[in-house]
Amino acid sequence: MGYAHSSDPDKVQFYVTHPVNGEPATFGNGSQTTLLADTKEAVDKFYEVAISKGATDEGGPGVRKDGNYYAYVRDLDGNKIAAKSILT
């Protein structure tokens, strides 16, 4: 499955696929996928929807040490996913 920004739906920027080696997919300890969000509200919505669908909290929405706005979840397979909005 490919994902694109709504402003450019033909430009896929993120893919979720089966491993090319045919082995089962697993999550990596210490790995994380971070999605760039346009606004703090988009980060809040990412977190709200993820939690409502069964993800677990890994750090609710808020400003982090680098001054940007993040939210962290772990999906049902154990993958850590973040959304980030750059505050400048």
N, C-alpha and C positions, 0 to 999 in steps of 0.2 A: 504494500500500500504506500502511496506517496502523498505527501502533504505539501501544500503551497499556500502562500499568503492570499487572502481574499482579493487583494488589489492586483494580483498577477497569478490567477489560478492555473495558467499553463506552465509556470516556472516552478517545478517541484524542487523543494530544497531539503526535504527530509524524507527518508524512506524507512519503512519497517518491512523486512523480508526474512525469508528462511535462510539459514546459513548455507553458503554455497558448497561447503564440504559435506553436506548431507547429515551432519551430526545434529543432535538435539540442541536447540537454543538454550542458553543459560545466561544468567546475569553475572556480571563481573564484580567481584569485591573491589571497591574503590573506584568503580567507573560511574559516570553520571552523564546524562544527556541534559543539556541546558537549551531551552527554547527562548529566543529573544522576543519580548513582547513590546508593543508600541507604548503602552501606558501602565501605570500602577493598577488601574482598574482591570486591565486584561490579566495581569498577574493574579489579582484577587479572584477573578472568574476562573482561571485555570485551577487554582487551589480548591475553590468551592466545588467545582464540577468533579475534580479528581477524588476528593474526599467523599462526595455524595455517591460516587460509583464504586467505592470500596478501597481506595488507596489509603495508605496510612501516612500520618503526619511525620515529616522529617525536618520541619522548620517552617512555621506559618509565615504568611506574608509580612515583610518588613524590610527596613533598610539594614544592610550589612556593612561590614568594616570598610569595604571599598566605596561606600556612599551610594550604591545602587540598590534597587528594590527587588527582592527575591522571594520566592516561595518554593519549598521543597516537599516532594511526596515520594513514597515508594509504591509502585504499582502492584497489582495482584501477583505478578511473577517475581517480585523482589527488586525490580529495576528502580534505581534512584533517578528521578526526573525533577528538573528545576525550571522555573520560568523567571526571567530577568527583565527588568525595565531599567534602562540607563537614565539616571537622573542628572541632567546637566543643564 
